[in-house]
Amino acid sequence: MENEMFCYQCQETAGCKGCTIAGVCGKKPDVAAMQDLLVYVSKGISAVTTALRNEGKTVTAKINHLITLNLFTTITNANFDKESIEARIRATLDAKKELLSKLSHTANLPEAALWDGSGNWEEKAKTVGVLSTENEDIRSLRELITYGLKGLSAYSKHANVLLQDDEEVDAFLQRALSATLDDTLSVDDLVALTLETGKYGVSGMALLDKANTTAYGNPEITKVNIGVGKNPGILVSGHDLRDLEMLLEQTQGTGVDVYTHSEMLPAHYYPAFKKYANFVGNYGNAWWKQKEEFESFNGPILMTTNCIVPPKDSYKDRLYTTGAAGYPGCKHIPGEIGEQKDFSVIIEHAKKCAAPTEIETGEIIGGFAHAQVFALADKVVEAVKSGAIKKFVVMGGCDGRAKSRDYYTEFAKALPKDAVILTAGCAKYKYNKLPLGDIGGIPRVLDAGQCNDSYSLAVIALKLKEIFGLDDINDLPIIYNIAWYEQKAVIVLLALLYLGVKNIHLGPTLPAFLSPNVANVLVKNFGIAGIGTVEDDMKLFFGDNA
């Protein structure tokens, strides 16, 4: 029987093989088809921009942003709105037509670069999706690269909205995207391109780090309230700090409070956001609990990016989207890069709502990005030298619905008392509210921020390598036990591999898009492995000290 769709880009894909009837995320086959087509036309226009650069011609920032946002739109749980995806396909085809007229030669361009959008789009989508590449290993590597580029697009887009661009990153993203159309590339060629994707992943993370810290200052140690106030509120989810900033500016003096949710929690760590008296705290946990938590919040919710869970009717009229995010039936707040968005509609909505229902009380601590950790460097180094800290455990990445992810909570509880967790991303919600204590005043959970802030974890590791005078980053007392869910975790993984990090454990399952042969390459060359039981992994990582 013919599949109604095929998607295996996230960790929760059906049976760890692929979603073929509907996405576990809630994506319908018609939306999946249009996302496949959007990726295809993005590859096509990228082949044209790459050819233009090869001719010494300029590609504008507007075109770079178009392609970046296209990829971001197709990330897991970002956009479920077929009409908005189709609008992006049309805009891309129009832009590509104009770019083609500037090329001296078009004879060697792939079919995707020349397709003009004619014919039935649904039928076209069936011929250009994941399974259109027959060779399993070539398909696996093409998808690994594409998913890494989707993650890179997220970093780039967040930097772009803060008016930071990197032409080299944009040019690579487009060159690599177009290379996935090239049938002359061998497995070895694609393995090399995969590592190069990791190289530019590091550059993309550095660009975003620069953008965030230039705009908002370096994150600092901060205690974040997880209770609620008495005013009506707006809950901001996703990852986009610029959207949050604009909303905070527009809510001043309105009597409406603003709360973060899930990956927006680290906004509280930036000095620039602390001036807003109505920036109350963080509400709830990781993205997958939003159906219950959005319902009890009572006020409107702004989704600035992924991760959207298809909303319940009880709060769907309170769910707003902006940027790359979209959901049919939910109001979308427009605004291009560099434009001031108008959030008045969501603010007026909030005024009519009850205050949030309290679901927990207390505080959580974070703000341990690289600048803050460097400020504590002497204390950390002394703790390592004295033996007070024997291991750092990188447990960054994503949270998710699967029961198997309870492993990470139990793993954190079972860690020896002389181990410190380094984290970034929503995986932290599995253990950031546990009473794990501290070591000589150093908290045992050091939260660097969003998944987008995983750069800090790499920078910290490289700094420790320098401080201890080591030749190899793998000689550090650091264990990597990372949870993944979607494509931003893929680019983080590729970035770590490019930096030479080996023996990374990845769970709760290895990606379905890794063919056996490609998985073997990662195991052989980099020591990539899955997870076992908590008890077995404690013995593996800590031996008799577990």
C-alpha positions as CSV (number, residue, x, y, z in Angstrom):
1,M,0.0,0.0,0.0
2,E,1.3,3.4,-0.9
3,N,2.3,5.7,2.0
4,E,0.0,8.7,2.6
5,M,3.2,10.5,3.7
6,F,6.7,9.7,4.8
7,C,8.6,11.6,7.5
8,Y,11.3,10.5,9.9
9,Q,13.0,13.7,10.9
10,C,12.2,13.6,14.6
11,Q,12.9,11.2,17.4
12,E,9.2,10.3,18.0
13,T,8.6,9.1,14.4
14,A,6.3,6.1,14.3
15,G,8.0,2.9,15.4
16,C,11.4,4.6,15.0
17,K,10.9,4.0,11.3
18,G,8.8,6.7,9.8
19,C,5.4,8.3,9.9
20,T,3.4,7.1,6.9
21,I,-0.3,7.8,7.7
22,A,0.0,11.0,9.9
23,G,2.7,12.5,11.9
24,V,3.1,11.6,15.6
25,C,3.5,15.4,15.9
26,G,0.0,16.0,14.5
27,K,1.1,16.8,10.9
28,K,-1.4,15.7,8.3
29,P,-0.4,14.2,4.9
30,D,-1.4,17.3,2.9
31,V,0.8,19.5,5.1
32,A,3.7,17.0,5.0
33,A,3.4,17.0,1.2
34,M,3.7,20.8,1.0
35,Q,6.6,20.8,3.5
36,D,8.4,18.3,1.2
37,L,7.7,20.6,-1.8
38,L,8.9,23.6,0.1
39,V,12.2,21.8,0.9
40,Y,12.4,20.9,-2.8
41,V,12.0,24.4,-4.1
42,S,14.4,25.6,-1.4
43,K,17.0,23.2,-2.8
44,G,16.2,24.5,-6.3
45,I,16.7,28.2,-5.5
46,S,19.8,27.3,-3.5
47,A,21.2,25.7,-6.7
48,V,20.6,29.0,-8.5
49,T,22.1,31.1,-5.7
50,T,25.2,28.8,-5.6
51,A,25.6,29.2,-9.4
52,L,25.3,33.0,-9.1
53,R,28.0,33.1,-6.5
54,N,30.2,30.9,-8.7
55,E,29.8,33.6,-11.4
56,G,30.9,36.2,-8.9
57,K,27.5,37.7,-8.5
58,T,25.9,38.9,-5.2
59,V,23.0,37.2,-3.5
60,T,21.0,39.6,-1.3
61,A,20.2,39.2,2.3
62,K,16.5,39.1,1.4
63,I,17.1,35.9,-0.6
64,N,19.3,34.4,2.2
65,H,16.5,35.1,4.7
66,L,13.9,33.6,2.4
67,I,15.7,30.3,2.2
68,T,16.6,30.3,5.9
69,L,12.9,30.9,6.9
70,N,11.8,28.2,4.4
71,L,13.8,25.5,6.2
72,F,12.9,26.8,9.6
73,T,9.2,26.5,8.6
74,T,9.6,22.8,8.0
75,I,11.2,22.0,11.3
76,T,9.2,19.6,13.5
77,N,6.3,21.2,15.3
78,A,6.8,24.7,13.8
79,N,4.1,25.1,11.1
80,F,1.0,23.1,10.5
81,D,-0.7,25.7,8.2
82,K,-0.8,24.4,4.7
83,E,-1.8,27.8,3.2
84,S,1.1,29.6,4.7
85,I,3.5,26.9,3.5
86,E,2.0,27.2,0.0
87,A,2.5,30.9,0.1
88,R,6.2,30.4,0.9
89,I,6.5,28.0,-2.1
90,R,4.9,30.6,-4.4
91,A,7.2,33.4,-3.1
92,T,10.3,31.1,-3.6
93,L,9.3,30.2,-7.1
94,D,8.8,34.0,-7.9
95,A,12.2,34.8,-6.4
96,K,13.9,32.0,-8.3
97,K,12.5,33.1,-11.6
98,E,14.0,36.5,-11.1
99,L,17.4,35.0,-10.1
100,L,17.5,32.7,-13.1
101,S,17.4,35.7,-15.4
102,K,20.6,36.9,-13.9
103,L,22.5,33.7,-14.6
104,S,24.8,33.5,-17.7
105,H,24.3,29.7,-18.0
106,T,21.5,27.4,-16.8
107,A,22.4,24.2,-18.7
108,N,24.0,22.4,-15.7
109,L,21.3,23.3,-13.2
110,P,19.3,20.4,-11.6
111,E,15.6,20.0,-12.4
112,A,14.6,21.5,-9.0
113,A,16.2,24.8,-10.1
114,L,14.2,24.9,-13.3
115,W,10.8,23.7,-12.1
116,D,8.4,26.6,-12.5
117,G,5.6,25.4,-10.3
118,S,3.4,24.1,-13.1
119,G,1.3,21.1,-12.7
120,N,-0.4,19.5,-9.7
121,W,1.6,20.3,-6.6
122,E,0.3,17.3,-4.6
123,E,1.5,15.0,-7.4
124,K,4.8,16.8,-7.6
125,A,5.3,16.4,-3.9
126,K,5.0,12.7,-4.2
127,T,8.0,12.6,-6.4
128,V,10.4,14.8,-4.4
129,G,10.1,13.6,-0.8
130,V,12.5,11.6,1.3
131,L,11.9,8.3,-0.5
132,S,12.7,9.7,-3.9
133,T,16.3,8.9,-3.2
134,E,16.5,5.1,-3.7
135,N,19.9,4.3,-2.3
136,E,19.4,3.9,1.4
137,D,22.9,5.2,2.4
138,I,22.8,8.2,0.0
139,R,19.2,9.0,1.3
140,S,20.4,8.7,4.9
141,L,23.3,11.1,4.4
142,R,21.2,13.6,2.4
143,E,18.6,13.7,5.1
144,L,21.2,14.0,7.9
145,I,22.7,17.0,6.0
146,T,19.3,18.5,5.3
147,Y,18.2,18.1,9.0
148,G,21.4,19.7,10.1
149,L,20.8,22.6,7.8
150,K,17.3,22.9,9.2
151,G,18.9,23.3,12.6
152,L,21.4,25.7,11.2
153,S,18.5,27.7,9.7
154,A,17.0,28.2,13.2
155,Y,20.3,29.7,14.5
156,S,20.6,31.9,11.5
157,K,17.0,33.1,11.6
158,H,17.2,34.1,15.3
159,A,20.4,36.0,14.5
160,N,18.9,37.6,11.5
161,V,16.0,39.1,13.4
162,L,18.6,40.8,15.7
163,L,20.2,42.2,12.4
164,Q,23.2,39.9,12.4
165,D,24.1,38.0,9.3
166,D,26.9,35.8,8.1
167,E,27.2,35.6,4.3
168,E,29.6,32.6,4.6
169,V,27.1,30.6,6.7
170,D,24.3,31.5,4.2
171,A,26.4,30.6,1.2
172,F,27.3,27.2,2.7
173,L,23.7,26.4,3.8
174,Q,22.6,27.0,0.2
175,R,25.6,25.1,-1.4
176,A,25.0,22.1,0.9
177,L,21.3,22.2,0.3
178,S,21.8,22.1,-3.4
179,A,24.4,19.4,-3.1
180,T,21.7,17.0,-1.8
181,L,20.4,17.1,-5.4
182,D,23.7,16.0,-6.9
183,D,23.6,12.4,-7.9
184,T,27.3,12.3,-8.7
185,L,28.2,12.7,-5.0
186,S,29.4,9.5,-3.4
187,V,28.9,8.3,0.2
188,D,32.4,9.5,1.0
189,D,31.6,12.9,-0.5
190,L,28.4,13.2,1.6
191,V,30.2,12.1,4.8
192,A,32.7,15.0,4.2
193,L,29.8,17.4,3.6
194,T,28.1,16.2,6.8
195,L,31.2,17.2,8.8
196,E,31.4,20.5,6.9
197,T,27.8,21.1,8.0
198,G,29.0,20.6,11.6
199,K,31.8,23.2,10.9
200,Y,29.2,25.8,9.8
201,G,27.0,24.7,12.7
202,V,29.7,26.0,15.0
203,S,29.8,29.3,13.0
204,G,26.0,29.6,13.1
205,M,25.9,29.1,16.9
206,A,28.7,31.6,17.3
207,L,26.7,34.1,15.2
208,L,23.6,33.7,17.3
209,D,25.6,33.9,20.6
210,K,27.0,37.2,19.3
211,A,23.6,38.4,18.3
212,N,22.0,37.6,21.6
213,T,24.7,38.9,23.9
214,T,25.2,42.1,21.8
215,A,21.5,42.8,22.1
216,Y,20.8,41.6,25.6
217,G,24.1,41.2,27.5
218,N,25.8,38.1,28.8
219,P,23.5,35.7,30.7
220,E,24.1,35.9,34.4
221,I,23.1,33.6,37.4
222,T,19.4,34.2,37.9
223,K,16.7,32.7,40.1
224,V,13.5,32.5,38.1
225,N,10.0,32.5,39.8
226,I,7.8,29.6,38.8
227,G,4.7,30.8,40.6
228,V,2.2,33.3,39.3
229,G,1.0,36.9,39.9
230,K,-2.5,38.3,40.2
231,N,-2.7,40.1,36.8
232,P,-3.8,38.5,33.5
233,G,-0.9,37.3,31.6
234,I,0.6,36.4,28.2
235,L,2.6,33.2,27.9
236,V,5.5,33.2,25.4
237,S,6.8,29.9,24.0
238,G,9.3,29.0,21.3
239,H,12.7,30.5,21.1
240,D,12.6,34.0,19.6
241,L,14.0,36.6,22.0
242,R,13.3,39.5,19.7
243,D,9.6,38.7,19.7
244,L,9.6,38.6,23.5
245,E,11.4,42.0,23.7
246,M,8.8,43.6,21.4
247,L,6.0,42.1,23.5
248,L,7.5,43.3,26.7
249,E,7.9,46.8,25.4
250,Q,4.3,46.9,24.2
251,T,2.8,45.5,27.5
252,Q,4.3,48.2,29.7
253,G,1.6,50.0,31.7
254,T,-1.2,47.7,30.4
255,G,-1.7,45.7,33.5
256,V,-0.7,42.5,31.6
257,D,2.1,40.3,32.9
258,V,4.4,38.3,30.7
259,Y,5.6,34.7,31.4
260,T,8.0,32.4,29.6
261,H,7.3,28.8,28.7
262,S,9.6,25.9,27.9
263,E,12.6,27.1,25.8
264,M,11.9,30.8,26.5
265,L,12.9,30.3,30.2
266,P,16.5,31.4,29.6
267,A,15.3,34.9,28.6
268,H,15.3,35.6,32.3
269,Y,19.0,35.2,32.4
270,Y,19.8,38.2,30.1
271,P,20.3,41.5,31.9
272,A,18.3,43.5,29.3
273,F,15.1,41.7,30.2
274,K,15.3,42.3,33.9
275,K,14.2,46.0,33.6
276,Y,10.6,44.9,32.8
277,A,8.6,44.8,36.0
278,N,5.8,42.8,34.4
279,F,8.2,40.0,33.3
280,V,7.0,37.7,36.1
281,G,8.5,34.3,35.7
282,N,8.3,30.9,33.9
283,Y,5.1,28.9,33.7
284,G,5.1,25.2,33.2
285,N,7.6,22.8,31.8
286,A,8.8,21.4,28.4
287,W,6.8,21.8,25.2
288,W,5.0,18.4,25.3
289,K,3.0,19.3,28.4
290,Q,1.4,22.3,26.9
291,K,-2.1,20.9,26.4
292,E,-2.6,20.9,30.2
293,E,-0.5,23.9,31.0
294,F,-1.8,26.2,28.2
295,E,-5.4,25.4,29.4
296,S,-4.6,26.3,33.0
297,F,-2.7,29.5,32.1
298,N,-6.1,31.1,31.2
299,G,-4.5,33.9,29.0
300,P,-3.3,34.0,25.5
301,I,-0.2,32.1,24.3
302,L,2.3,33.4,21.7
303,M,4.2,30.7,19.8
304,T,7.3,32.3,18.4
305,T,8.7,29.1,16.8
306,N,8.4,25.4,17.4
307,C,7.2,23.5,19.4
308,I,3.5,23.5,18.8
309,V,1.3,20.6,19.9
310,P,-2.0,20.6,18.1
311,P,-4.2,22.7,20.5
312,K,-7.3,21.6,22.3
313,D,-10.5,23.5,21.5
314,S,-10.5,24.8,25.1
315,Y,-7.6,27.2,24.3
316,K,-7.2,27.2,20.6
317,D,-8.7,30.7,20.3
318,R,-6.0,31.9,22.8
319,L,-3.1,30.5,20.7
320,Y,-1.3,33.0,18.5
321,T,1.6,32.3,16.1
322,T,4.3,34.5,14.6
323,G,7.5,34.1,12.5
324,A,8.0,30.6,11.2
325,A,5.2,29.2,13.4
326,G,1.7,28.6,12.1
327,Y,-1.4,26.6,12.9
328,P,-4.7,26.6,11.0
329,G,-7.4,28.5,12.8
330,C,-5.0,30.4,15.0
331,K,-4.3,34.1,14.5
332,H,-0.9,34.8,13.0
333,I,0.9,38.0,13.9
334,P,2.9,39.2,10.8
335,G,6.2,41.0,10.7
336,E,9.3,40.8,8.5
337,I,12.9,40.9,9.7
338,G,13.7,44.4,11.0
339,E,10.0,45.3,11.3
340,Q,8.2,46.2,14.5
341,K,5.5,43.7,15.1
342,D,2.1,44.8,16.5
343,F,1.1,42.7,19.4
344,S,-1.9,44.9,20.4
345,V,-4.4,42.1,19.5
346,I,-2.9,39.6,21.9
347,I,-2.5,42.3,24.6
348,E,-6.2,43.3,24.4
349,H,-7.1,39.6,24.5
350,A,-5.1,39.1,27.6
351,K,-6.9,42.0,29.4
352,K,-10.2,40.0,29.2
353,C,-8.7,36.8,30.7
354,A,-8.4,35.6,34.2
355,A,-4.9,35.5,35.8
356,P,-3.0,32.2,35.4
357,T,-3.9,29.3,37.6
358,E,-0.9,28.5,39.8
359,I,0.5,25.0,39.1
360,E,3.7,25.2,41.1
361,T,5.7,27.5,43.3
362,G,9.3,28.2,44.0
363,E,12.4,29.2,41.9
364,I,14.8,27.6,39.5
365,I,18.3,28.8,38.9
366,G,20.1,29.2,35.6
367,G,22.3,31.5,33.5
368,F,25.4,29.5,33.3
369,A,26.4,30.4,29.7
370,H,30.1,30.5,28.8
371,A,30.8,34.1,30.1
372,Q,29.3,33.3,33.5
373,V,31.1,30.0,33.8
374,F,34.4,31.7,32.8
375,A,33.7,34.2,35.6
376,L,33.6,31.2,38.0
377,A,36.6,29.5,36.3
378,D,38.9,29.7,39.3
379,K,36.3,28.2,41.5
380,V,35.5,25.4,39.0
381,V,39.1,24.6,38.3
382,E,39.9,24.4,42.0
383,A,36.9,22.1,42.5
384,V,38.2,19.8,39.8
385,K,41.8,19.8,41.0
386,S,40.7,19.1,44.6
387,G,38.5,16.2,43.4
388,A,35.3,17.9,44.6
389,I,34.1,17.7,41.0
390,K,35.2,14.5,39.3
391,K,33.0,14.6,36.2
392,F,30.9,17.0,34.1
393,V,28.0,15.4,32.3
394,V,26.6,17.1,29.3
395,M,22.9,16.4,29.3
396,G,21.7,19.0,26.8
397,G,19.1,18.5,24.1
398,C,15.4,18.0,23.9
399,D,12.6,16.7,26.0
400,G,9.7,14.7,24.6
401,R,6.6,12.7,25.3
402,A,8.0,9.2,25.3
403,K,8.0,7.4,28.6
404,S,11.5,6.2,27.9
405,R,12.7,9.8,28.5
406,D,12.2,9.2,32.2
407,Y,15.6,7.6,31.9
408,Y,17.1,11.1,32.0
409,T,15.4,12.0,35.3
410,E,16.6,8.8,36.9
411,F,20.1,9.2,35.4
412,A,20.3,12.7,37.0
413,K,19.2,11.3,40.4
414,A,21.7,8.4,40.2
415,L,24.7,10.6,39.4
416,P,27.5,10.5,41.9
417,K,27.4,13.6,44.2
418,D,30.7,14.8,42.7
419,A,29.3,15.1,39.1
420,V,28.0,18.3,37.7
421,I,25.4,18.5,34.8
422,L,26.0,20.9,31.9
423,T,22.7,21.5,30.1
424,A,21.0,23.5,27.4
425,G,17.7,23.0,25.7
426,C,14.4,21.7,27.1
427,A,15.9,18.4,28.2
428,K,16.7,20.3,31.4
429,Y,13.0,20.0,32.5
430,K,13.7,16.3,33.2
431,Y,15.9,17.3,36.2
432,N,16.1,21.1,36.7
433,K,13.6,21.1,39.5
434,L,15.2,18.2,41.4
435,P,17.0,19.0,44.7
436,L,20.4,18.0,43.4
437,G,22.3,20.5,45.6
438,D,25.7,22.1,44.9
439,I,29.4,21.4,45.2
440,G,31.1,24.2,47.2
441,G,28.5,26.7,46.0
442,I,28.5,25.5,42.4
443,P,25.0,24.2,41.5
444,R,25.0,20.6,40.2
445,V,22.9,21.6,37.3
446,L,24.5,24.4,35.2
447,D,21.9,25.6,32.7
448,A,23.4,27.5,29.7
449,G,20.1,28.3,28.1
450,Q,18.1,27.2,25.1
451,C,19.0,24.4,22.7
452,N,20.2,27.4,20.6
453,D,22.7,28.1,23.3
454,S,24.5,24.7,23.1
455,Y,27.4,26.8,21.7
456,S,28.2,27.6,25.4
457,L,28.7,24.0,26.2
458,A,31.2,23.6,23.4
459,V,33.0,26.8,24.4
460,I,33.1,25.8,28.0
461,A,34.6,22.4,27.0
462,L,37.3,24.1,24.8
463,K,38.1,26.5,27.6
464,L,38.6,23.7,30.1
465,K,40.8,21.9,27.6
466,E,43.0,25.1,27.4
467,I,43.0,25.6,31.2
468,F,44.1,22.0,31.9
469,G,46.7,22.1,29.1
470,L,45.2,19.1,27.2
471,D,45.9,18.2,23.6
472,D,42.6,16.4,23.1
473,I,39.1,17.6,24.1
474,N,38.3,13.9,24.8
475,D,40.8,13.8,27.7
476,L,38.5,16.1,29.7
477,P,36.5,14.6,32.5
478,I,33.3,15.2,30.5
479,I,30.6,12.6,29.6
480,Y,28.1,13.4,26.8
481,N,24.7,11.8,27.3
482,I,22.4,13.8,25.1
483,A,18.7,13.6,24.4
484,W,17.5,14.6,21.0
485,Y,14.1,15.3,19.4
486,E,14.3,17.5,16.4
487,Q,16.6,19.1,13.9
488,K,18.3,21.7,16.1
489,A,19.7,18.7,18.1
490,V,21.1,17.3,14.8
491,I,23.2,20.4,14.1
492,V,24.4,20.4,17.7
493,L,25.5,16.8,17.3
494,L,27.3,17.6,13.9
495,A,29.0,20.6,15.5
496,L,30.3,18.5,18.4
497,L,31.6,15.9,15.9
498,Y,33.3,18.6,13.9
499,L,35.0,19.8,17.1
500,G,36.4,16.3,17.6
501,V,34.2,15.2,20.5
502,K,33.9,11.4,20.6
503,N,31.9,8.8,22.5
504,I,28.6,10.8,22.5
505,H,25.7,8.8,23.8
506,L,22.4,9.7,22.1
507,G,18.9,8.8,23.1
508,P,16.3,7.7,23.9
509,T,16.7,6.1,20.4
510,L,19.2,6.6,17.6
511,P,17.7,8.5,14.6
512,A,15.6,6.5,12.2
513,F,17.1,8.4,9.3
514,L,20.5,6.7,10.0
515,S,20.9,3.7,7.7
516,P,22.8,0.8,9.2
517,N,25.9,1.6,7.2
518,V,25.8,5.3,8.0
519,A,25.2,4.5,11.7
520,N,28.3,2.2,11.5
521,V,30.4,5.1,10.2
522,L,29.4,7.2,13.1
523,V,30.1,4.4,15.6
524,K,33.4,3.5,14.1
525,N,34.8,7.1,13.5
526,F,33.2,8.9,16.5
527,G,32.1,6.3,19.0
528,I,28.4,7.4,18.7
529,A,26.3,5.1,20.9
530,G,22.8,4.8,22.3
531,I,21.7,4.6,25.9
532,G,21.1,1.5,28.0
533,T,19.6,1.2,31.5
534,V,20.5,3.8,34.1
535,E,22.2,1.1,36.1
536,D,24.3,-0.1,33.2
537,D,25.2,3.4,32.0
538,M,26.3,4.4,35.5
539,K,28.7,1.5,35.5
540,L,29.8,2.4,32.0
541,F,30.5,6.0,32.8
542,F,31.6,5.9,36.4
543,G,32.7,2.3,37.1
544,D,33.1,1.5,40.7
545,N,32.2,5.1,41.7
546,A,28.6,4.8,40.4
